[in-house]
Amino acid sequence: MRAGEETYDMSQNGEATVSTDGLPDWLDPVVRAVDVIEPSQLSRFLPPESGRGRQSAVLILFGEGDRGPELLLMERAGSLRSHAGQPSFPGGALDPEDGDPATVGPLRAALREAEEETGLDPSGVQAFGVLPKVYIPVSSFVVTPVLGWWRAPSPVGAVDPAETARVFTVPVADLTDPANRATTVHPSGYKGPAFLVEDALVWGFTAGVIDRLLHFSGWEKPWDRAKQVPLDWRA
């Protein structure tokens, strides 16, 4: 399911569209990237052919702030069992009422979870594309990234401190700044892209998706891939 003009019933109160109509011109490179990114280009971890894994979705929300385009991120509470203290996109597992995981389910789940976690008003979001599903082995989640344009921004913040430590936006200019880029090193030996922004280390799945979007949109700037940062970078 890629950018297009299809309309889905997102809630009992109305409809939401997956559409590129009316998007700001600066999002054109991202729209083109959505159309060309193949699953293997987004991640080396693809959903199991067996169909196993917990279906989930995240919202990759682009807005426009004082310094131009920006992304909405949140930092998970340090007390959580999974991904504690890790910056991430809003999102979570699909509920039965979200519908078919192959069609409308991820769209509903991404907006519902974003509202539950950040207080975001879903009516101000225009979904404009969906990336291929990615598998996260450590949690067995099969994640569908849903891309949105924050057409009508609404106040956001940590709704439940037990789940969310904070909610923040990151200018795309900071994400593309080579000084803020590095390679993170996990204790397991895994290495991947990372971003040092807004007093946070963005790594793992979230950083990987951002890295690929910057690359395929043509926004990426040359950066020092030999620069490494440990997960306990604050220590």
C-alpha positions in Angstrom: 0.0 0.0 0.0 1.8 3.1 -1.2 0.9 6.7 -1.7 -2.3 7.1 -3.6 -5.8 8.2 -3.6 -7.5 5.3 -1.6 -9.9 6.2 1.2 -10.2 4.1 4.3 -12.7 4.2 7.2 -10.3 5.1 10.0 -12.9 5.4 12.8 -16.5 5.2 13.5 -16.7 8.9 13.3 -15.3 9.5 9.8 -12.8 8.7 7.2 -9.1 9.5 6.6 -7.3 9.3 3.3 -4.0 8.1 2.1 -3.3 10.9 -0.3 -0.5 13.1 -1.6 -3.0 15.9 -2.5 -2.1 19.3 -1.0 1.2 18.3 0.5 3.9 21.0 0.8 6.5 20.9 -2.0 9.3 20.0 0.4 7.7 16.6 1.0 7.9 15.7 -2.7 11.3 13.9 -2.3 9.8 11.8 0.6 6.8 10.9 -1.5 9.1 9.7 -4.3 11.1 7.7 -1.8 8.0 5.9 -0.6 7.3 4.8 -4.1 10.8 3.3 -4.7 12.0 1.8 -1.4 12.0 -2.0 -1.5 11.7 -4.1 1.7 15.3 -5.2 1.5 16.4 -1.6 1.1 14.6 -0.5 4.3 15.9 -3.2 6.6 17.8 -6.5 6.6 15.2 -7.9 9.0 12.1 -8.8 7.0 8.8 -10.3 8.3 9.0 -14.1 8.7 7.6 -16.0 5.7 5.6 -18.1 8.2 3.5 -15.1 9.0 4.5 -15.1 12.7 5.1 -11.9 14.6 2.9 -9.3 16.3 1.5 -6.8 13.8 2.1 -3.2 14.8 2.5 0.2 13.2 4.3 3.5 13.8 3.5 7.0 12.7 6.4 8.9 10.9 4.9 12.4 11.2 6.4 15.3 9.3 5.6 18.8 10.4 6.9 22.3 9.8 8.5 24.2 12.7 10.5 27.4 13.2 13.5 25.8 11.6 11.7 24.1 8.7 10.6 20.5 8.3 10.7 18.4 11.5 9.8 14.9 12.8 7.8 14.0 15.8 9.5 11.6 18.2 8.9 10.4 21.7 11.1 8.9 24.4 9.8 5.7 26.1 9.8 5.6 29.9 12.8 4.0 31.5 10.7 1.6 33.5 9.3 -0.3 30.5 10.3 -3.9 29.9 10.8 -3.3 26.1 12.8 -0.5 24.6 13.1 1.4 27.9 14.3 5.0 27.6 14.6 4.6 23.8 13.5 7.4 21.4 11.0 6.2 18.9 8.2 7.0 16.6 4.7 6.9 18.2 3.1 3.5 17.6 2.3 0.1 18.9 0.5 -3.2 18.3 -2.6 -3.5 16.2 -5.8 -4.1 18.1 -8.5 -6.4 16.7 -10.8 -3.4 16.1 -8.1 -1.7 13.9 -9.0 -4.1 11.1 -7.1 -6.0 8.5 -3.3 -5.8 9.0 -2.8 -5.9 5.2 -5.0 -2.8 4.5 -6.5 -0.4 7.0 -5.2 -1.9 10.2 -1.8 -0.1 10.3 -3.3 3.2 9.4 -5.8 3.1 12.3 -3.2 1.7 14.7 -0.6 4.3 13.9 -3.0 7.2 14.5 -4.7 5.6 17.5 -1.4 4.9 19.2 0.0 8.4 18.4 -3.1 9.9 20.1 -2.8 7.6 23.1 0.9 8.2 23.6 1.3 11.9 22.7 -2.2 13.4 22.8 -1.9 14.1 19.0 -5.2 15.0 17.3 -5.5 12.5 14.5 -7.9 14.8 12.5 -4.9 17.1 11.8 -2.8 14.4 10.2 -2.8 13.5 6.5 -1.4 10.0 5.8 0.4 10.1 2.5 2.3 6.8 2.3 3.1 3.5 3.8 6.5 1.8 3.8 7.2 -1.9 3.6 6.8 -3.9 6.8 9.9 -4.4 8.9 10.6 -7.1 11.5 12.1 -6.4 14.9 13.6 -9.8 16.1 14.1 -8.7 19.8 10.4 -8.1 20.2 8.9 -10.2 17.4 7.0 -7.1 16.1 6.1 -6.8 12.4 6.1 -3.0 12.0 4.3 -1.0 9.3 5.7 2.5 9.0 2.9 5.0 8.2 4.0 8.4 6.9 2.0 11.5 7.7 1.9 15.3 7.2 1.0 17.3 10.3 -1.4 19.5 8.3 -3.0 21.0 11.4 -0.6 20.8 14.4 -2.1 20.1 17.8 -0.5 20.2 21.3 1.4 17.1 22.2 3.1 15.7 25.4 3.5 12.6 27.4 0.0 11.3 28.1 1.1 8.5 30.5 4.4 9.1 32.2 4.6 5.4 33.0 4.9 4.7 29.2 6.3 8.0 27.8 9.0 10.1 29.3 8.7 13.0 26.8 7.5 14.0 23.4 9.6 16.2 21.1 10.2 17.3 17.6 13.5 17.2 15.7 14.3 19.5 12.8 15.2 17.6 9.7 18.2 20.0 9.4 19.6 18.5 12.6 19.1 14.9 11.4 21.0 15.7 8.1 23.8 17.6 9.9 26.9 15.3 9.7 28.0 16.5 13.1 24.9 14.8 14.6 25.4 11.5 12.9 27.3 8.4 14.1 27.3 4.6 14.1 26.0 3.1 17.3 27.5 -0.1 18.7 25.2 -2.5 20.6 26.7 -4.9 23.2 25.7 -7.8 20.9 28.0 -6.4 18.3 25.2 -4.9 16.1 26.2 -1.7 14.4 23.7 0.8 12.9 23.1 4.4 12.1 22.4 6.8 15.0 21.5 10.5 15.5 22.6 12.6 18.5 19.8 15.2 18.6 17.6 17.0 21.2 19.8 15.5 24.1 18.9 12.0 22.9 20.6 9.1 21.1 18.2 7.9 18.3 19.2 4.4 17.3 17.9 1.0 16.3 14.7 0.6 14.2 13.8 4.3 14.4 17.3 5.5 13.3 17.4 2.9 10.6 14.1 4.1 9.1 15.2 7.8 9.3 18.5 6.9 7.7 16.8 5.2 4.8 14.3 8.0 4.3 17.1 10.6 4.3 19.0 8.6 1.8 16.3 7.8 -0.7 14.8 11.3 -0.5 18.2 12.8 -1.4 18.4 14.7 1.9 21.4 12.8 3.2 24.7 14.6 3.5 28.1 12.8 3.6 28.9 11.8 7.2 31.7 10.0 9.1 30.5 6.4 9.4 33.7 5.6 11.4 32.5 7.8 14.2 31.1 5.4 16.8 28.9 6.1 19.9 28.0 3.5 22.6 24.5 3.2 23.9 25.6 4.5 27.3 26.9 7.6 25.6 25.9 9.8 28.6 28.1 7.8 31.0 
